[in-house]
């Protein structure tokens, strides 16, 4: 079913050439129910570079009105690639509540 959702016609460009983001239908696929760890952004350290958004395989990141990235907890699968890619280490790891 996932292959049917990821079609070229379903992928749109959000103003950054060649960089797709998930459609609303794709965002309905919740992945957080099996995630053990989640990313947490320290906005005091964040430089708004967008690297987390660019490298997120799930398109879980969007930008708020102030230009800061925000991670959609329902879409994020917890791969933590954003933690590794952040140039200023503004993203840390937090364990999901109730999971050990």
N, CA, C and O atoms as a printed pandas DataFrame, in Angstrom:
     atom_number atom_name residue_name chain_id  residue_number  x_coord  y_coord  z_coord
0              1         N          UNK        A               1    0.813   -1.192    0.000
1              2        CA          UNK        A               1    0.000    0.000    0.000
2              3         C          UNK        A               1    0.856    1.255    0.000
3              4         O          UNK        A               1    0.501    2.242   -0.643
4              5         N          UNK        A               2    1.974    1.234    0.708
5              6        CA          UNK        A               2    2.846    2.397    0.773
6              7         C          UNK        A               2    3.374    2.768   -0.606
7              8         O          UNK        A               2    3.516    3.950   -0.920
8              9         N          UNK        A               3    3.665    1.761   -1.434
9             10        CA          UNK        A               3    4.154    2.041   -2.785
10            11         C          UNK        A               3    3.142    2.821   -3.601
11            12         O          UNK        A               3    3.532    3.634   -4.438
12            13         N          UNK        A               4    1.864    2.599   -3.384
13            14        CA          UNK        A               4    0.832    3.324   -4.108
14            15         C          UNK        A               4    0.800    4.786   -3.704
15            16         O          UNK        A               4    0.468    5.644   -4.523
16            17         N          UNK        A               5    1.141    5.089   -2.452
17            18        CA          UNK        A               5    1.118    6.463   -1.970
18            19         C          UNK        A               5    2.305    7.265   -2.464
19            20         O          UNK        A               5    2.187    8.470   -2.689
20            21         N          UNK        A               6    3.438    6.621   -2.636
21            22        CA          UNK        A               6    4.642    7.322   -3.045
22            23         C          UNK        A               6    4.764    7.268   -4.566
23            24         O          UNK        A               6    5.553    6.499   -5.115
24            25         N          UNK        A               7    3.994    8.073   -5.209
25            26        CA          UNK        A               7    4.028    8.214   -6.650
26            27         C          UNK        A               7    4.519    9.624   -6.960
27            28         O          UNK        A               7    4.352   10.540   -6.155
28            29         N          UNK        A               8    5.115    9.785   -8.113
29            30        CA          UNK        A               8    5.638   11.099   -8.474
30            31         C          UNK        A               8    4.546   12.169   -8.455
31            32         O          UNK        A               8    4.806   13.314   -8.084
32            33         N          UNK        A               9    3.333   11.804   -8.852
33            34        CA          UNK        A               9    2.252   12.789   -8.865
34            35         C          UNK        A               9    1.812   13.189   -7.459
35            36         O          UNK        A               9    1.198   14.242   -7.289
36            37         N          UNK        A              10    2.114   12.369   -6.441
37            38        CA          UNK        A              10    1.741   12.686   -5.065
38            39         C          UNK        A              10    2.793   13.526   -4.351
39            40         O          UNK        A              10    2.530   14.074   -3.281
40            41         N          UNK        A              11    3.969   13.628   -4.931
41            42        CA          UNK        A              11    5.047   14.379   -4.295
42            43         C          UNK        A              11    5.026   15.805   -4.825
43            44         O          UNK        A              11    4.992   16.025   -6.035
44            45         N          UNK        A              12    5.046   16.744   -3.938
45            46        CA          UNK        A              12    5.014   18.156   -4.311
46            47         C          UNK        A              12    6.312   18.824   -3.882
47            48         O          UNK        A              12    7.049   18.286   -3.055
48            49         N          UNK        A              13    6.587   19.976   -4.433
49            50        CA          UNK        A              13    7.787   20.729   -4.099
50            51         C          UNK        A              13    7.394   21.905   -3.222
51            52         O          UNK        A              13    6.482   22.656   -3.569
52            53         N          UNK        A              14    8.058   22.077   -2.109
53            54        CA          UNK        A              14    7.715   23.128   -1.160
54            55         C          UNK        A              14    8.628   24.338   -1.343
55            56         O          UNK        A              14    9.073   24.935   -0.363
56            57         N          UNK        A              15    8.901   24.692   -2.572
57            58        CA          UNK        A              15    9.695   25.888   -2.818
58            59         C          UNK        A              15   11.191   25.657   -2.846
59            60         O          UNK        A              15   11.941   26.578   -3.173
60            61         N          UNK        A              16   11.648   24.477   -2.521
61            62        CA          UNK        A              16   13.070   24.172   -2.569
62            63         C          UNK        A              16   13.265   23.181   -3.697
63            64         O          UNK        A              16   12.778   22.052   -3.637
64            65         N          UNK        A              17   13.965   23.599   -4.707
65            66        CA          UNK        A              17   14.080   22.828   -5.935
66            67         C          UNK        A              17   14.568   21.399   -5.683
67            68         O          UNK        A              17   15.617   21.186   -5.074
68            69         N          UNK        A              18   13.797   20.438   -6.158
69            70        CA          UNK        A              18   14.196   19.039   -6.099
70            71         C          UNK        A              18   13.991   18.356   -4.768
71            72         O          UNK        A              18   14.351   17.187   -4.630
72            73         N          UNK        A              19   13.429   19.033   -3.781
73            74        CA          UNK        A              19   13.259   18.439   -2.457
74            75         C          UNK        A              19   11.776   18.221   -2.192
75            76         O          UNK        A              19   11.047   19.190   -1.983
76            77         N          UNK        A              20   11.310   16.974   -2.194
77            78        CA          UNK        A              20    9.887   16.707   -1.987
78            79         C          UNK        A              20    9.500   16.724   -0.509
79            80         O          UNK        A              20   10.352   16.625    0.373
80            81         N          UNK        A              21    8.229   16.850   -0.266
81            82        CA          UNK        A              21    7.709   16.679    1.080
82            83         C          UNK        A              21    6.475   15.790    0.992
83            84         O          UNK        A              21    5.885   15.627   -0.075
84            85         N          UNK        A              22    6.106   15.233    2.106
85            86        CA          UNK        A              22    4.998   14.275    2.114
86            87         C          UNK        A              22    3.673   14.991    1.890
87            88         O          UNK        A              22    3.463   16.109    2.360
88            89         N          UNK        A              23    2.802   14.336    1.175
89            90        CA          UNK        A              23    1.449   14.865    0.993
90            91         C          UNK        A              23    0.657   14.582    2.257
91            92         O          UNK        A              23    1.097   13.823    3.120
92            93         N          UNK        A              24   -0.500   15.188    2.360
93            94        CA          UNK        A              24   -1.340   14.959    3.539
94            95         C          UNK        A              24   -1.707   13.482    3.678
95            96         O          UNK        A              24   -1.777   12.969    4.795
96            97         N          UNK        A              25   -1.938   12.806    2.583
97            98        CA          UNK        A              25   -2.298   11.391    2.627
98            99         C          UNK        A              25   -1.142   10.558    3.179
99           100         O          UNK        A              25   -1.362    9.623    3.948
100          101         N          UNK        A              26    0.092   10.896    2.786
101          102        CA          UNK        A              26    1.253   10.169    3.279
102          103         C          UNK        A              26    1.483   10.425    4.764
103          104         O          UNK        A              26    1.942    9.536    5.481
104          105         N          UNK        A              27    1.168   11.628    5.231
105          106        CA          UNK        A              27    1.376   11.949    6.640
106          107         C          UNK        A              27    0.407   11.203    7.553
107          108         O          UNK        A              27    0.640   11.112    8.758
108          109         N          UNK        A              28   -0.671   10.671    6.995
109          110        CA          UNK        A              28   -1.631    9.915    7.801
110          111         C          UNK        A              28   -1.076    8.561    8.235
111          112         O          UNK        A              28   -1.639    7.921    9.123
112          113         N          UNK        A              29    0.013    8.121    7.624
113          114        CA          UNK        A              29    0.623    6.855    8.001
114          115         C          UNK        A              29    1.395    7.079    9.292
115          116         O          UNK        A              29    2.506    7.610    9.269
116          117         N          UNK        A              30    0.826    6.686   10.395
117          118        CA          UNK        A              30    1.472    6.914   11.683
118          119         C          UNK        A              30    2.528    5.857   11.951
119          120         O          UNK        A              30    2.276    4.656   11.854
120          121         N          UNK        A              31    3.709    6.331   12.287
121          122        CA          UNK        A              31    4.831    5.435   12.548
122          123         C          UNK        A              31    5.257    5.483   14.012
123          124         O          UNK        A              31    6.035    4.641   14.459
124          125         N          UNK        A              32    4.760    6.445   14.745
125          126        CA          UNK        A              32    5.226    6.672   16.103
126          127         C          UNK        A              32    4.843    5.563   17.075
127          128         O          UNK        A              32    5.418    5.489   18.161
128          129         N          UNK        A              33    3.909    4.712   16.732
129          130        CA          UNK        A              33    3.461    3.694   17.682
130          131         C          UNK        A              33    4.530    2.649   17.957
131          132         O          UNK        A              33    4.425    1.923   18.946
132          133         N          UNK        A              34    5.564    2.545   17.112
133          134        CA          UNK        A              34    6.625    1.571   17.368
134          135         C          UNK        A              34    7.967    2.251   17.607
135          136         O          UNK        A              34    8.991    1.577   17.718
136          137         N          UNK        A              35    7.971    3.566   17.687
137          138        CA          UNK        A              35    9.204    4.320   17.918
138          139         C          UNK        A              35    9.617    4.216   19.388
139          140         O          UNK        A              35    8.769    4.302   20.277
140          141         N          UNK        A              36   10.909    4.033   19.645
141          142        CA          UNK        A              36   11.430    3.956   21.008
142          143         C          UNK        A              36   12.035    5.289   21.442
143          144         O          UNK        A              36   11.886    5.695   22.594
144          145         N          UNK        A              37   12.718    5.967   20.521
145          146        CA          UNK        A              37   13.352    7.248   20.817
146          147         C          UNK        A              37   12.826    8.308   19.859
147          148         O          UNK        A              37   12.453    8.003   18.726
148          149         N          UNK        A              38   12.799    9.550   20.319
149          150        CA          UNK        A              38   12.320   10.645   19.485
150          151         C          UNK        A              38   13.293   11.820   19.542
151          152         O          UNK        A              38   13.997   11.998   20.536
152          153         N          UNK        A              39   13.333   12.627   18.471
153          154        CA          UNK        A              39   14.199   13.799   18.465
154          155         C          UNK        A              39   13.559   14.963   19.216
155          156         O          UNK        A              39   12.343   15.151   19.173
156          157         N          UNK        A              40   14.392   15.738   19.902
157          158        CA          UNK        A              40   13.930   16.922   20.625
158          159         C          UNK        A              40   14.836   18.081   20.195
159          160         O          UNK        A              40   16.060   17.983   20.277
160          161         N          UNK        A              41   14.227   19.172   19.739
161          162        CA          UNK        A              41   14.983   20.310   19.220
162          163         C          UNK        A              41   15.182   21.364   20.303
163          164         O          UNK        A              41   14.231   21.766   20.974
164          165         N          UNK        A              42   16.439   21.812   20.469
165          166        CA          UNK        A              42   16.762   22.920   21.359
166          167         C          UNK        A              42   16.787   24.181   20.497
167          168         O          UNK        A              42   17.753   24.418   19.772
168          169         N          UNK        A              43   15.740   24.982   20.572
169          170        CA          UNK        A              43   15.605   26.151   19.708
170          171         C          UNK        A              43   16.610   27.249   20.030
171          172         O          UNK        A              43   16.805   28.154   19.219
172          173         N          UNK        A              44   17.246   27.190   21.187
173          174        CA          UNK        A              44   18.295   28.167   21.511
174          175         C          UNK        A              44   19.568   27.893   20.706
175          176         O          UNK        A              44   20.340   28.812   20.430
176          177         N          UNK        A              45   19.782   26.640   20.333
177          178        CA          UNK        A              45   20.955   26.256   19.551
178          179         C          UNK        A              45   20.688   26.247   18.046
179          180         O          UNK        A              45   21.612   26.408   17.249
180          181         N          UNK        A              46   19.434   26.061   17.662
181          182        CA          UNK        A              46   19.062   25.884   16.254
182          183         C          UNK        A              46   19.409   27.125   15.425
183          184         O          UNK        A              46   19.124   28.251   15.836
184          185         N          UNK        A              47   20.025   26.914   14.262
185          186        CA          UNK        A              47   20.391   28.007   13.356
186          187         C          UNK        A              47   19.493   28.056   12.118
187          188         O          UNK        A              47   19.778   28.798   11.178
188          189         N          UNK        A              48   18.419   27.277   12.111
189          190        CA          UNK        A              48   17.433   27.247   11.024
190          191         C          UNK        A              48   18.050   26.869    9.678
191          192         O          UNK        A              48   17.657   27.412    8.645
192          193         N          UNK        A              49   18.996   25.959    9.679
193          194        CA          UNK        A              49   19.674   25.571    8.436
194          195         C          UNK        A              49   18.819   24.649    7.571
195          196         O          UNK        A              49   19.006   24.604    6.356
196          197         N          UNK        A              50   17.884   23.912    8.175
197          198        CA          UNK        A              50   16.994   23.035    7.429
198          199         C          UNK        A              50   17.587   21.681    7.083
199          200         O          UNK        A              50   16.989   20.935    6.308
200          201         N          UNK        A              51   18.728   21.345    7.625
201          202        CA          UNK        A              51   19.354   20.050    7.322
202          203         C          UNK        A              51   18.500   18.894    7.830
203          204         O          UNK        A              51   18.443   17.847    7.185
204          205         N          UNK        A              52   17.844   19.056    8.956
205          206        CA          UNK        A              52   16.968   18.001    9.489
206          207         C          UNK        A              52   15.821   17.752    8.523
207          208         O          UNK        A              52   15.482   16.603    8.240
208          209         N          UNK        A              53   15.228   18.817    8.020
209          210        CA          UNK        A              53   14.128   18.718    7.058
210          211         C          UNK        A              53   14.589   18.065    5.760
211          212         O          UNK        A              53   13.897   17.218    5.195
212          213         N          UNK        A              54   15.756   18.467    5.304
213          214        CA          UNK        A              54   16.276   17.968    4.036
214          215         C          UNK        A              54   16.594   16.479    4.066
215          216         O          UNK        A              54   16.374   15.781    3.077
216          217         N          UNK        A              55   17.107   15.988    5.188
217          218        CA          UNK        A              55   17.568   14.602    5.277
218          219         C          UNK        A              55   16.568   13.638    5.907
219          220         O          UNK        A              55   16.826   12.435    5.951
220          221         N          UNK        A              56   15.446   14.130    6.389
221          222        CA          UNK        A              56   14.459   13.252    7.033
222          223         C          UNK        A              56   13.828   12.320    5.998
223          224         O          UNK        A              56   13.202   12.794    5.050
224          225         N          UNK        A              57   13.981   11.003    6.163
225          226        CA          UNK        A              57   13.418   10.067    5.191
226          227         C          UNK        A              57   11.896    9.969    5.250
227          228         O          UNK        A              57   11.279    9.438    4.326
228          229         N          UNK        A              58   11.288   10.466    6.309
229          230        CA          UNK        A              58    9.838   10.379    6.477
230          231         C          UNK        A              58    9.122   11.692    6.230
231          232         O          UNK        A              58    7.897   11.761    6.337
232          233         N          UNK        A              59    9.866   12.731    5.903
233          234        CA          UNK        A              59    9.284   14.070    5.729
234          235         C          UNK        A              59    8.495   14.475    6.969
235          236         O          UNK        A              59    7.393   15.015    6.869
236          237         N          UNK        A              60    9.069   14.210    8.128
237          238        CA          UNK        A              60    8.403   14.511    9.388
238          239         C          UNK        A              60    8.615   15.959    9.825
239          240         O          UNK        A              60    7.959   16.421   10.758
240          241         N          UNK        A              61    9.512   16.675    9.173
241          242        CA          UNK        A              61    9.816   18.045    9.570
242          243         C          UNK        A              61    9.080   19.072    8.720
243          244         O          UNK        A              61    8.949   18.919    7.506
244          245         N          UNK        A              62    8.607   20.111    9.375
245          246        CA          UNK        A              62    8.040   21.288    8.735
246          247         C          UNK        A              62    8.664   22.498    9.419
247          248         O          UNK        A              62    9.411   22.344   10.386
248          249         N          UNK        A              63    8.373   23.676    8.939
249          250        CA          UNK        A              63    8.898   24.896    9.553
250          251         C          UNK        A              63    7.750   25.713   10.126
251          252         O          UNK        A              63    6.697   25.851    9.502
252          253         N          UNK        A              64    7.968   26.258   11.331
253          254        CA          UNK        A              64    6.940   27.100   11.937
254          255         C          UNK        A              64    7.052   28.523   11.386
255          256         O          UNK        A              64    7.896   28.781   10.528
256          257         N          UNK        A              65    6.234   29.430   11.855
257          258        CA          UNK        A              65    6.202   30.801   11.345
258          259         C          UNK        A              65    7.504   31.558   11.590
259          260         O          UNK        A              65    7.822   32.496   10.859
260          261         N          UNK        A              66    8.257   31.160   12.610
261          262        CA          UNK        A              66    9.527   31.820   12.910
262          263         C          UNK        A              66   10.698   31.206   12.141
263          264         O          UNK        A              66   11.836   31.661   12.260
264          265         N          UNK        A              67   10.410   30.176   11.356
265          266        CA          UNK        A              67   11.455   29.560   10.548
266          267         C          UNK        A              67   12.174   28.400   11.206
267          268         O          UNK        A              67   13.128   27.862   10.643
268          269         N          UNK        A              68   11.732   28.007   12.390
269          270        CA          UNK        A              68   12.346   26.887   13.084
270          271         C          UNK        A              68   11.721   25.575   12.624
271          272         O          UNK        A              68   10.526   25.532   12.331
272          273         N          UNK        A              69   12.507   24.510   12.557
273          274        CA          UNK        A              69   11.951   23.212   12.189
274          275         C          UNK        A              69   11.147   22.610   13.340
275          276         O          UNK        A              69   11.469   22.807   14.512
276          277         N          UNK        A              70   10.102   21.877   12.984
277          278        CA          UNK        A              70    9.291   21.156   13.967
278          279         C          UNK        A              70    9.094   19.742   13.468
279          280         O          UNK        A              70    8.818   19.525   12.288
280          281         N          UNK        A              71    9.235   18.782   14.361
281          282        CA          UNK        A              71    9.096   17.381   13.992
282          283         C          UNK        A              71    7.690   16.908   14.339
283          284         O          UNK        A              71    7.225   17.076   15.466
284          285         N          UNK        A              72    7.023   16.317   13.358
285          286        CA          UNK        A              72    5.681   15.758   13.568
286          287         C          UNK        A              72    5.850   14.389   14.215
287          288         O          UNK        A              72    6.313   13.444   13.576
288          289         N          UNK        A              73    5.479   14.291   15.466
289          290        CA          UNK        A              73    5.654   13.063   16.228
290          291         C          UNK        A              73    4.871   11.871   15.715
291          292         O          UNK        A              73    5.229   10.727   15.994
292          293         N          UNK        A              74    3.799   12.126   14.965
293          294        CA          UNK        A              74    3.014   11.021   14.425
294          295         C          UNK        A              74    3.642   10.426   13.175
295          296         O          UNK        A              74    3.374    9.273   12.837
296          297         N          UNK        A              75    4.469   11.193   12.490
297          298        CA          UNK        A              75    5.087   10.745   11.250
298          299         C          UNK        A              75    6.506   10.215   11.488
299          300         O          UNK        A              75    6.946    9.296   10.798
300          301         N          UNK        A              76    7.205   10.776   12.439
301          302        CA          UNK        A              76    8.591   10.401   12.733
302          303         C          UNK        A              76    8.681    8.947   13.195
303          304         O          UNK        A              76    7.967    8.534   14.109
304          305         N          UNK        A              77    9.563    8.176   12.556
305          306        CA          UNK        A              77    9.724    6.777   12.960
306          307         C          UNK        A              77   10.855    6.584   13.958
307          308         O          UNK        A              77   11.061    5.477   14.454
308          309         N          UNK        A              78   11.592    7.652   14.257
309          310        CA          UNK        A              78   12.642    7.568   15.259
310          311         C          UNK        A              78   13.972    7.064   14.743
311          312         O          UNK        A              78   14.732    6.459   15.499
312          313         N          UNK        A              79   14.274    7.296   13.476
313          314        CA          UNK        A              79   15.560    6.840   12.922
314          315         C          UNK        A              79   16.710    7.685   13.458
315          316         O          UNK        A              79   17.854    7.229   13.486
316          317         N          UNK        A              80   16.418    8.910   13.884
317          318        CA          UNK        A              80   17.364    9.844   14.489
318          319         C          UNK        A              80   18.477   10.292   13.549
319          320         O          UNK        A              80   19.549   10.692   14.004
320          321         N          UNK        A              81   18.237   10.228   12.266
321          322        CA          UNK        A              81   19.186   10.751   11.294
322          323         C          UNK        A              81   19.358   12.252   11.500
323          324         O          UNK        A              81   20.450   12.784   11.302
324          325         N          UNK        A              82   18.305   12.925   11.890
325          326        CA          UNK        A              82   18.354   14.364   12.137
326          327         C          UNK        A              82   19.344   14.712   13.252
327          328         O          UNK        A              82   20.007   15.747   13.194
328          329         N          UNK        A              83   19.440   13.858   14.250
329          330        CA          UNK        A              83   20.377   14.080   15.354
330          331         C          UNK        A              83   21.808   14.021   14.840
331          332         O          UNK        A              83   22.652   14.827   15.233
332          333         N          UNK        A              84   22.073   13.076   13.971
333          334        CA          UNK        A              84   23.428   12.912   13.426
334          335         C          UNK        A              84   23.792   14.011   12.448
335          336         O          UNK        A              84   24.956   14.406   12.382
336          337         N          UNK        A              85   22.837   14.515   11.690
337          338        CA          UNK        A              85   23.114   15.465   10.620
338          339         C          UNK        A              85   23.154   16.921   11.101
339          340         O          UNK        A              85   23.730   17.767   10.417
340          341         N          UNK        A              86   22.570   17.229   12.237
341          342        CA          UNK        A              86   22.506   18.614   12.728
342          343         C          UNK        A              86   23.915   19.167   12.966
343          344         O          UNK        A              86   24.665   18.612   13.769
344          345         N          UNK        A              87   24.283   20.256   12.276
345          346        CA          UNK        A              87   25.650   20.774   12.381
346          347         C          UNK        A              87   25.975   21.426   13.723
347          348         O          UNK        A              87   27.147   21.522   14.086
348          349         N          UNK        A              88   24.969   21.872   14.463
349          350        CA          UNK        A              88   25.216   22.532   15.750
350          351         C          UNK        A              88   24.735   21.701   16.937
351          352         O          UNK        A              88   24.704   22.184   18.069
352          353         N          UNK        A              89   24.364   20.461   16.673
353          354        CA          UNK        A              89   23.898   19.531   17.713
354          355         C          UNK        A              89   22.730   20.109   18.510
355          356         O          UNK        A              89   22.691   20.012   19.737
356          357         N          UNK        A              90   21.778   20.714   17.791
357          358        CA          UNK        A              90   20.592   21.286   18.424
358          359         C          UNK        A              90   19.500   20.248   18.643
359          360         O          UNK        A              90   18.499   20.534   19.301
360          361         N          UNK        A              91   19.678   19.056   18.103
361          362        CA          UNK        A              91   18.668   18.006   18.247
362          363         C          UNK        A              91   19.234   16.899   19.133
363          364         O          UNK        A              91   20.300   16.348   18.856
364          365         N          UNK        A              92   18.517   16.588   20.183
365          366        CA          UNK        A              92   18.946   15.531   21.095
366          367         C          UNK        A              92   17.931   14.382   21.056
367          368         O          UNK        A              92   16.906   14.462   20.380
368          369         N          UNK        A              93   18.238   13.337   21.782
369          370        CA          UNK        A              93   17.408   12.128   21.788
370          371         C          UNK        A              93   16.700   12.010   23.129
371          372         O          UNK        A              93   17.293   12.220   24.187
372          373         N          UNK        A              94   15.428   11.671   23.059
373          374        CA          UNK        A              94   14.649   11.446   24.273
374          375         C          UNK        A              94   13.895   10.137   24.122
375          376         O          UNK        A              94   13.360    9.840   23.054
376          377         N          UNK        A              95   13.854    9.357   25.194
377          378        CA          UNK        A              95   13.127    8.086   25.143
378          379         C          UNK        A              95   11.629    8.362   25.262
379          380         O          UNK        A              95   11.187    9.211   26.036
380          381         N          UNK        A              96   10.870    7.614   24.468
381          382        CA          UNK        A              96    9.419    7.745   24.521
382          383         C          UNK        A              96    8.915    7.350   25.904
383          384         O          UNK        A              96    9.475    6.464   26.550
384          385         N          UNK        A              97    7.879    7.998   26.340
385          386        CA          UNK        A              97    7.301    7.692   27.655
386          387         C          UNK        A              97    6.687    6.312   27.642
387          388         O          UNK        A              97    6.028    5.927   26.675
388          389         N          UNK        A              98    6.898    5.565   28.709
389          390        CA          UNK        A              98    6.299    4.251   28.850
390          391         C          UNK        A              98    7.021    3.158   28.101
391          392         O          UNK        A              98    6.567    2.014   28.109
392          393         N          UNK        A              99    8.145    3.470   27.445
393          394        CA          UNK        A              99    8.887    2.444   26.713
394          395         C          UNK        A              99   10.282    2.341   27.281
395          396         O          UNK        A              99   10.919    3.350   27.584
396          397         N          UNK        A             100   10.753    1.115   27.425
397          398        CA          UNK        A             100   12.097    0.888   27.971
398          399         C          UNK        A             100   12.886    0.003   27.063
399          400         O          UNK        A             100   14.043   -0.304   27.351
